[in-house]
Amino acid sequence: MPIYACSNGKYRIGDGECMYNSQESAERAYVAYLAQEADETKEMTYNDYPEAASNNAKRVLKWKEENGSDCLTAVGWARANQLANKEKLSRDTIARMASFKRHQQYKDVPYSEGCGGQAWDAWGGDAGINWAIRKLEQIDKNKSKSMIYNYKSFDLQVKDVDAKSGVVAGYFSAFGMVDSDGDIIMPGAFKRSIQDWGPDGKQRIKHLLNHNPSQPLGKITVLKEDGYGLYYESKVGTHQLGKDYIKMIESGLIAEHSIGFKTLREQKADNGNQIHEVMLFEGSSLTAWGANEATPLIGMKNMATIEQLQDQTKSFEKFIRNSDVTDETIDLCILKVKQLAQAVEHMRSTKAVEEAPLQQKEEEVSVDALINIINKI
């Protein structure tokens, strides 16, 4: 627990104010804060979707009652009933509604001629799905504003995976590397957090996907510093997201890791800002570099050619077309493809060295191929 004694005889949490009369009271306050934050995230539900979304769901339910239908899965019919009854929806359900937009090409199929229109209306139709997209953005934006910690990403792939046992190993962070902010994580920075919150302590440090508290990947069983950085081993859950995660690892699609933390002690140095101690909250595996398709790619030093970008895009395309993962995971992969295409365009437009005409033509074809992949998905 990151509690420190102050010179005035009181205690503080991290680098906060010296306001607690005892170490025990500071610890209780911090545990209560984390518990409250977790409960708020878990319990927040919403039913401010448009009346039109409810009417669309009622329409398809009435059709099913009068004509019979086996078009939808049990989940689809459950969603229609939720919307028709104006029930409150969790953030995860709203995210699934938003991701259903990828099926919009089938929305105009008449009920009597196929399943497309039925499925679309069961998920709220245009009104419901467009609301879900806006609502999800609002929820996540508000959540990001309330975050009490920062992120640092590293170009660190999964080191090892045992798909049968569901155990993955790798590095969340690396020491001695100057990042784009001029910060350098120093050896020993995680020592106190590991001791107090790690697998042998309170077990509070989480393994997440893309820093999303609603997307836990597994339980961290080993967390330690070594000569390279912050090493972890995690027992991935048997839930659907965990299964999708293992499939992404096996396909080579997890390209980065990141940490969610708060800086407790830092020091300016000639080579950058050295971070000597942090309060570590979670380590994340990343499927994409940014939160949306408009976010520019960064950290491209290790992937400097269009050919490398195209190879990775082909890997994602193959995964999208052949995998049986959930719609949410597919959406993450589509986002990555769009970011890769954006990176190629950026690289082509900012090239300082003039290339031969033939090579230029080949690169233009590569960009077109990337864009075509997106349009087909």
Contacts in CASP RR format, 6 or more apart in sequence:
PFRMAT RR
TARGET T0000
AUTHOR 0000-0000-0000
METHOD contacts of the structure
MODEL  1
MPIYACSNGKYRIGDGECMYNSQESAERAYVAYLAQEADETKEMTYNDYP
EAASNNAKRVLKWKEENGSDCLTAVGWARANQLANKEKLSRDTIARMASF
KRHQQYKDVPYSEGCGGQAWDAWGGDAGINWAIRKLEQIDKNKSKSMIYN
YKSFDLQVKDVDAKSGVVAGYFSAFGMVDSDGDIIMPGAFKRSIQDWGPD
GKQRIKHLLNHNPSQPLGKITVLKEDGYGLYYESKVGTHQLGKDYIKMIE
SGLIAEHSIGFKTLREQKADNGNQIHEVMLFEGSSLTAWGANEATPLIGM
KNMATIEQLQDQTKSFEKFIRNSDVTDETIDLCILKVKQLAQAVEHMRST
KAVEEAPLQQKEEEVSVDALINIINKI
1 27 0 8 1.000
1 30 0 8 1.000
1 196 0 8 1.000
1 197 0 8 1.000
1 202 0 8 1.000
2 13 0 8 1.000
2 14 0 8 1.000
2 30 0 8 1.000
2 192 0 8 1.000
2 193 0 8 1.000
2 196 0 8 1.000
2 264 0 8 1.000
2 279 0 8 1.000
3 11 0 8 1.000
3 12 0 8 1.000
3 13 0 8 1.000
3 14 0 8 1.000
3 20 0 8 1.000
3 23 0 8 1.000
3 26 0 8 1.000
3 27 0 8 1.000
3 30 0 8 1.000
4 11 0 8 1.000
4 12 0 8 1.000
4 14 0 8 1.000
5 11 0 8 1.000
5 23 0 8 1.000
6 12 0 8 1.000
6 18 0 8 1.000
7 18 0 8 1.000
8 18 0 8 1.000
9 18 0 8 1.000
10 18 0 8 1.000
10 19 0 8 1.000
10 20 0 8 1.000
10 21 0 8 1.000
11 18 0 8 1.000
11 20 0 8 1.000
11 21 0 8 1.000
11 22 0 8 1.000
11 23 0 8 1.000
11 25 0 8 1.000
11 26 0 8 1.000
12 18 0 8 1.000
12 19 0 8 1.000
12 20 0 8 1.000
12 26 0 8 1.000
13 20 0 8 1.000
13 26 0 8 1.000
13 29 0 8 1.000
13 30 0 8 1.000
14 262 0 8 1.000
14 264 0 8 1.000
14 279 0 8 1.000
15 262 0 8 1.000
15 263 0 8 1.000
15 264 0 8 1.000
20 26 0 8 1.000
20 29 0 8 1.000
34 204 0 8 1.000
38 213 0 8 1.000
41 91 0 8 1.000
41 143 0 8 1.000
41 213 0 8 1.000
41 214 0 8 1.000
44 90 0 8 1.000
44 91 0 8 1.000
44 139 0 8 1.000
45 88 0 8 1.000
45 89 0 8 1.000
45 90 0 8 1.000
46 88 0 8 1.000
46 89 0 8 1.000
46 94 0 8 1.000
46 135 0 8 1.000
46 139 0 8 1.000
47 86 0 8 1.000
47 87 0 8 1.000
47 88 0 8 1.000
47 89 0 8 1.000
48 135 0 8 1.000
49 83 0 8 1.000
49 89 0 8 1.000
49 124 0 8 1.000
49 127 0 8 1.000
49 128 0 8 1.000
49 131 0 8 1.000
49 132 0 8 1.000
49 135 0 8 1.000
50 127 0 8 1.000
50 128 0 8 1.000
50 131 0 8 1.000
52 125 0 8 1.000
52 126 0 8 1.000
52 127 0 8 1.000
52 128 0 8 1.000
53 83 0 8 1.000
53 124 0 8 1.000
53 125 0 8 1.000
53 127 0 8 1.000
53 128 0 8 1.000
53 131 0 8 1.000
54 83 0 8 1.000
54 84 0 8 1.000
54 86 0 8 1.000
54 124 0 8 1.000
56 83 0 8 1.000
56 120 0 8 1.000
56 121 0 8 1.000
56 122 0 8 1.000
56 124 0 8 1.000
56 125 0 8 1.000
56 127 0 8 1.000
56 128 0 8 1.000
57 79 0 8 1.000
57 80 0 8 1.000
57 81 0 8 1.000
57 82 0 8 1.000
57 83 0 8 1.000
57 84 0 8 1.000
57 121 0 8 1.000
57 122 0 8 1.000
57 123 0 8 1.000
57 124 0 8 1.000
58 84 0 8 1.000
59 121 0 8 1.000
60 80 0 8 1.000
60 111 0 8 1.000
60 117 0 8 1.000
60 118 0 8 1.000
60 121 0 8 1.000
60 122 0 8 1.000
61 77 0 8 1.000
61 80 0 8 1.000
61 81 0 8 1.000
61 84 0 8 1.000
61 122 0 8 1.000
63 69 0 8 1.000
63 111 0 8 1.000
63 118 0 8 1.000
64 77 0 8 1.000
64 118 0 8 1.000
67 111 0 8 1.000
67 112 0 8 1.000
69 111 0 8 1.000
69 115 0 8 1.000
69 118 0 8 1.000
71 114 0 8 1.000
71 115 0 8 1.000
71 116 0 8 1.000
71 118 0 8 1.000
71 119 0 8 1.000
72 80 0 8 1.000
72 115 0 8 1.000
72 118 0 8 1.000
72 119 0 8 1.000
72 122 0 8 1.000
76 119 0 8 1.000
76 122 0 8 1.000
76 123 0 8 1.000
77 122 0 8 1.000
79 93 0 8 1.000
79 96 0 8 1.000
79 97 0 8 1.000
79 122 0 8 1.000
79 123 0 8 1.000
80 121 0 8 1.000
80 122 0 8 1.000
80 123 0 8 1.000
80 124 0 8 1.000
81 87 0 8 1.000
82 89 0 8 1.000
82 93 0 8 1.000
83 122 0 8 1.000
83 123 0 8 1.000
83 124 0 8 1.000
83 128 0 8 1.000
89 97 0 8 1.000
91 136 0 8 1.000
91 139 0 8 1.000
91 214 0 8 1.000
92 214 0 8 1.000
94 132 0 8 1.000
94 135 0 8 1.000
94 136 0 8 1.000
94 139 0 8 1.000
95 132 0 8 1.000
95 136 0 8 1.000
95 328 0 8 1.000
96 327 0 8 1.000
96 328 0 8 1.000
97 123 0 8 1.000
97 124 0 8 1.000
97 128 0 8 1.000
97 129 0 8 1.000
97 132 0 8 1.000
98 129 0 8 1.000
98 132 0 8 1.000
98 133 0 8 1.000
98 135 0 8 1.000
98 136 0 8 1.000
99 327 0 8 1.000
99 328 0 8 1.000
99 330 0 8 1.000
99 331 0 8 1.000
100 120 0 8 1.000
100 123 0 8 1.000
100 129 0 8 1.000
100 132 0 8 1.000
100 327 0 8 1.000
101 129 0 8 1.000
101 133 0 8 1.000
102 327 0 8 1.000
102 330 0 8 1.000
102 331 0 8 1.000
102 334 0 8 1.000
102 377 0 8 1.000
103 116 0 8 1.000
103 119 0 8 1.000
103 120 0 8 1.000
104 120 0 8 1.000
104 129 0 8 1.000
106 115 0 8 1.000
106 116 0 8 1.000
106 117 0 8 1.000
106 119 0 8 1.000
106 120 0 8 1.000
107 116 0 8 1.000
107 117 0 8 1.000
107 120 0 8 1.000
107 125 0 8 1.000
107 126 0 8 1.000
108 117 0 8 1.000
109 115 0 8 1.000
109 116 0 8 1.000
109 117 0 8 1.000
110 117 0 8 1.000
111 117 0 8 1.000
111 118 0 8 1.000
120 129 0 8 1.000
123 129 0 8 1.000
140 291 0 8 1.000
148 262 0 8 1.000
149 260 0 8 1.000
149 261 0 8 1.000
149 262 0 8 1.000
149 279 0 8 1.000
149 281 0 8 1.000
150 260 0 8 1.000
150 261 0 8 1.000
150 262 0 8 1.000
150 263 0 8 1.000
151 211 0 8 1.000
151 258 0 8 1.000
151 259 0 8 1.000
151 260 0 8 1.000
152 173 0 8 1.000
152 179 0 8 1.000
152 183 0 8 1.000
152 185 0 8 1.000
152 258 0 8 1.000
152 259 0 8 1.000
152 260 0 8 1.000
152 261 0 8 1.000
153 256 0 8 1.000
153 257 0 8 1.000
153 258 0 8 1.000
153 286 0 8 1.000
153 289 0 8 1.000
154 171 0 8 1.000
154 172 0 8 1.000
154 173 0 8 1.000
154 174 0 8 1.000
154 177 0 8 1.000
154 256 0 8 1.000
154 257 0 8 1.000
154 258 0 8 1.000
155 255 0 8 1.000
155 256 0 8 1.000
155 299 0 8 1.000
155 302 0 8 1.000
156 170 0 8 1.000
156 171 0 8 1.000
156 172 0 8 1.000
156 173 0 8 1.000
156 174 0 8 1.000
156 256 0 8 1.000
156 257 0 8 1.000
157 252 0 8 1.000
157 254 0 8 1.000
157 255 0 8 1.000
157 256 0 8 1.000
158 168 0 8 1.000
158 169 0 8 1.000
158 170 0 8 1.000
158 249 0 8 1.000
158 254 0 8 1.000
158 285 0 8 1.000
159 169 0 8 1.000
159 170 0 8 1.000
159 171 0 8 1.000
160 168 0 8 1.000
160 169 0 8 1.000
160 170 0 8 1.000
161 167 0 8 1.000
161 168 0 8 1.000
161 169 0 8 1.000
161 246 0 8 1.000
161 249 0 8 1.000
161 250 0 8 1.000
162 168 0 8 1.000
163 246 0 8 1.000
163 249 0 8 1.000
163 250 0 8 1.000
165 235 0 8 1.000
166 235 0 8 1.000
166 236 0 8 1.000
166 237 0 8 1.000
166 246 0 8 1.000
167 221 0 8 1.000
167 233 0 8 1.000
167 234 0 8 1.000
167 235 0 8 1.000
167 236 0 8 1.000
168 233 0 8 1.000
168 234 0 8 1.000
168 236 0 8 1.000
168 246 0 8 1.000
168 249 0 8 1.000
169 222 0 8 1.000
169 231 0 8 1.000
169 232 0 8 1.000
169 233 0 8 1.000
169 234 0 8 1.000
170 231 0 8 1.000
170 232 0 8 1.000
170 233 0 8 1.000
170 257 0 8 1.000
171 228 0 8 1.000
171 229 0 8 1.000
171 230 0 8 1.000
171 231 0 8 1.000
171 232 0 8 1.000
171 257 0 8 1.000
172 230 0 8 1.000
172 232 0 8 1.000
172 257 0 8 1.000
172 258 0 8 1.000
172 259 0 8 1.000
172 283 0 8 1.000
172 284 0 8 1.000
173 185 0 8 1.000
173 190 0 8 1.000
173 229 0 8 1.000
173 230 0 8 1.000
173 257 0 8 1.000
173 259 0 8 1.000
174 185 0 8 1.000
174 228 0 8 1.000
174 229 0 8 1.000
174 230 0 8 1.000
175 184 0 8 1.000
175 185 0 8 1.000
175 186 0 8 1.000
175 187 0 8 1.000
175 189 0 8 1.000
175 225 0 8 1.000
175 227 0 8 1.000
175 228 0 8 1.000
175 229 0 8 1.000
176 184 0 8 1.000
176 185 0 8 1.000
176 186 0 8 1.000
177 184 0 8 1.000
177 185 0 8 1.000
178 184 0 8 1.000
178 271 0 8 1.000
178 272 0 8 1.000
180 298 0 8 1.000
180 299 0 8 1.000
181 273 0 8 1.000
182 272 0 8 1.000
182 273 0 8 1.000
183 266 0 8 1.000
183 272 0 8 1.000
183 273 0 8 1.000
183 274 0 8 1.000
183 275 0 8 1.000
184 269 0 8 1.000
184 271 0 8 1.000
184 272 0 8 1.000
184 273 0 8 1.000
184 274 0 8 1.000
184 275 0 8 1.000
185 229 0 8 1.000
185 275 0 8 1.000
185 278 0 8 1.000
186 274 0 8 1.000
186 275 0 8 1.000
186 276 0 8 1.000
187 225 0 8 1.000
187 227 0 8 1.000
187 229 0 8 1.000
188 225 0 8 1.000
188 276 0 8 1.000
188 277 0 8 1.000
189 275 0 8 1.000
189 276 0 8 1.000
189 277 0 8 1.000
189 278 0 8 1.000
190 223 0 8 1.000
190 225 0 8 1.000
190 230 0 8 1.000
190 278 0 8 1.000
190 280 0 8 1.000
191 225 0 8 1.000
191 277 0 8 1.000
192 277 0 8 1.000
193 205 0 8 1.000
193 261 0 8 1.000
193 278 0 8 1.000
193 279 0 8 1.000
193 280 0 8 1.000
194 205 0 8 1.000
194 223 0 8 1.000
194 224 0 8 1.000
194 225 0 8 1.000
194 280 0 8 1.000
195 201 0 8 1.000
196 202 0 8 1.000
197 203 0 8 1.000
197 204 0 8 1.000
197 205 0 8 1.000
197 280 0 8 1.000
198 204 0 8 1.000
198 205 0 8 1.000
198 220 0 8 1.000
198 223 0 8 1.000
199 220 0 8 1.000
199 221 0 8 1.000
199 222 0 8 1.000
199 223 0 8 1.000
203 219 0 8 1.000
203 220 0 8 1.000
204 281 0 8 1.000
205 220 0 8 1.000
205 223 0 8 1.000
205 280 0 8 1.000
205 281 0 8 1.000
205 282 0 8 1.000
205 283 0 8 1.000
206 213 0 8 1.000
206 216 0 8 1.000
206 220 0 8 1.000
206 281 0 8 1.000
206 282 0 8 1.000
206 283 0 8 1.000
207 216 0 8 1.000
207 217 0 8 1.000
207 218 0 8 1.000
207 219 0 8 1.000
207 220 0 8 1.000
207 232 0 8 1.000
207 234 0 8 1.000
207 282 0 8 1.000
207 283 0 8 1.000
207 284 0 8 1.000
207 285 0 8 1.000
208 215 0 8 1.000
208 216 0 8 1.000
208 217 0 8 1.000
208 282 0 8 1.000
208 283 0 8 1.000
208 284 0 8 1.000
208 285 0 8 1.000
209 215 0 8 1.000
209 216 0 8 1.000
209 217 0 8 1.000
209 241 0 8 1.000
209 245 0 8 1.000
209 284 0 8 1.000
209 285 0 8 1.000
209 286 0 8 1.000
209 287 0 8 1.000
210 284 0 8 1.000
210 285 0 8 1.000
210 286 0 8 1.000
210 287 0 8 1.000
210 288 0 8 1.000
210 332 0 8 1.000
211 258 0 8 1.000
211 260 0 8 1.000
211 282 0 8 1.000
211 284 0 8 1.000
213 282 0 8 1.000
215 241 0 8 1.000
216 241 0 8 1.000
217 234 0 8 1.000
217 236 0 8 1.000
217 237 0 8 1.000
217 241 0 8 1.000
217 242 0 8 1.000
217 245 0 8 1.000
217 285 0 8 1.000
218 234 0 8 1.000
218 235 0 8 1.000
218 236 0 8 1.000
218 237 0 8 1.000
218 242 0 8 1.000
219 234 0 8 1.000
219 235 0 8 1.000
219 237 0 8 1.000
220 232 0 8 1.000
220 233 0 8 1.000
220 234 0 8 1.000
221 233 0 8 1.000
221 234 0 8 1.000
221 235 0 8 1.000
222 231 0 8 1.000
222 232 0 8 1.000
222 233 0 8 1.000
223 230 0 8 1.000
223 231 0 8 1.000
223 232 0 8 1.000
223 233 0 8 1.000
224 230 0 8 1.000
224 231 0 8 1.000
225 231 0 8 1.000
230 259 0 8 1.000
232 283 0 8 1.000
236 242 0 8 1.000
236 245 0 8 1.000
236 246 0 8 1.000
240 326 0 8 1.000
241 326 0 8 1.000
241 328 0 8 1.000
241 329 0 8 1.000
243 325 0 8 1.000
244 325 0 8 1.000
244 326 0 8 1.000
244 329 0 8 1.000
245 254 0 8 1.000
245 285 0 8 1.000
247 319 0 8 1.000
247 323 0 8 1.000
247 325 0 8 1.000
248 254 0 8 1.000
248 287 0 8 1.000
248 319 0 8 1.000
248 325 0 8 1.000
248 329 0 8 1.000
251 315 0 8 1.000
251 318 0 8 1.000
251 319 0 8 1.000
251 323 0 8 1.000
252 315 0 8 1.000
253 287 0 8 1.000
253 315 0 8 1.000
253 316 0 8 1.000
253 319 0 8 1.000
253 333 0 8 1.000
253 336 0 8 1.000
254 285 0 8 1.000
254 286 0 8 1.000
254 287 0 8 1.000
255 286 0 8 1.000
255 312 0 8 1.000
256 285 0 8 1.000
256 286 0 8 1.000
256 289 0 8 1.000
257 283 0 8 1.000
257 284 0 8 1.000
257 285 0 8 1.000
257 286 0 8 1.000
258 283 0 8 1.000
258 284 0 8 1.000
258 286 0 8 1.000
259 278 0 8 1.000
259 280 0 8 1.000
259 282 0 8 1.000
259 283 0 8 1.000
259 284 0 8 1.000
260 280 0 8 1.000
260 281 0 8 1.000
260 282 0 8 1.000
260 283 0 8 1.000
260 284 0 8 1.000
261 278 0 8 1.000
261 279 0 8 1.000
261 280 0 8 1.000
261 281 0 8 1.000
262 278 0 8 1.000
262 279 0 8 1.000
262 281 0 8 1.000
263 275 0 8 1.000
263 277 0 8 1.000
263 278 0 8 1.000
263 279 0 8 1.000
264 277 0 8 1.000
264 278 0 8 1.000
264 279 0 8 1.000
265 275 0 8 1.000
265 276 0 8 1.000
265 277 0 8 1.000
266 273 0 8 1.000
266 274 0 8 1.000
266 275 0 8 1.000
266 276 0 8 1.000
267 273 0 8 1.000
267 274 0 8 1.000
267 276 0 8 1.000
268 274 0 8 1.000
287 329 0 8 1.000
287 332 0 8 1.000
287 333 0 8 1.000
287 335 0 8 1.000
287 336 0 8 1.000
288 332 0 8 1.000
288 335 0 8 1.000
288 336 0 8 1.000
288 339 0 8 1.000
289 295 0 8 1.000
289 297 0 8 1.000
289 298 0 8 1.000
289 299 0 8 1.000
289 339 0 8 1.000
290 335 0 8 1.000
290 339 0 8 1.000
292 335 0 8 1.000
293 335 0 8 1.000
293 338 0 8 1.000
293 339 0 8 1.000
293 342 0 8 1.000
295 339 0 8 1.000
296 342 0 8 1.000
296 343 0 8 1.000
296 346 0 8 1.000
297 339 0 8 1.000
297 340 0 8 1.000
297 342 0 8 1.000
297 343 0 8 1.000
297 346 0 8 1.000
300 343 0 8 1.000
300 347 0 8 1.000
303 309 0 8 1.000
303 312 0 8 1.000
306 344 0 8 1.000
306 347 0 8 1.000
306 348 0 8 1.000
306 363 0 8 1.000
306 366 0 8 1.000
306 367 0 8 1.000
307 366 0 8 1.000
309 340 0 8 1.000
309 343 0 8 1.000
309 344 0 8 1.000
309 347 0 8 1.000
309 366 0 8 1.000
309 370 0 8 1.000
310 344 0 8 1.000
310 366 0 8 1.000
310 369 0 8 1.000
310 370 0 8 1.000
312 340 0 8 1.000
313 337 0 8 1.000
313 340 0 8 1.000
313 341 0 8 1.000
313 370 0 8 1.000
313 373 0 8 1.000
316 333 0 8 1.000
316 336 0 8 1.000
316 337 0 8 1.000
316 340 0 8 1.000
317 337 0 8 1.000
317 373 0 8 1.000
317 377 0 8 1.000
319 333 0 8 1.000
320 330 0 8 1.000
320 333 0 8 1.000
320 334 0 8 1.000
320 337 0 8 1.000
320 377 0 8 1.000
323 329 0 8 1.000
323 330 0 8 1.000
334 374 0 8 1.000
334 377 0 8 1.000
337 370 0 8 1.000
337 373 0 8 1.000
337 374 0 8 1.000
337 377 0 8 1.000
338 374 0 8 1.000
340 370 0 8 1.000
341 367 0 8 1.000
341 370 0 8 1.000
341 371 0 8 1.000
341 373 0 8 1.000
341 374 0 8 1.000
344 363 0 8 1.000
344 366 0 8 1.000
344 367 0 8 1.000
344 370 0 8 1.000
345 367 0 8 1.000
348 363 0 8 1.000
348 364 0 8 1.000
348 367 0 8 1.000
355 363 0 8 1.000
END
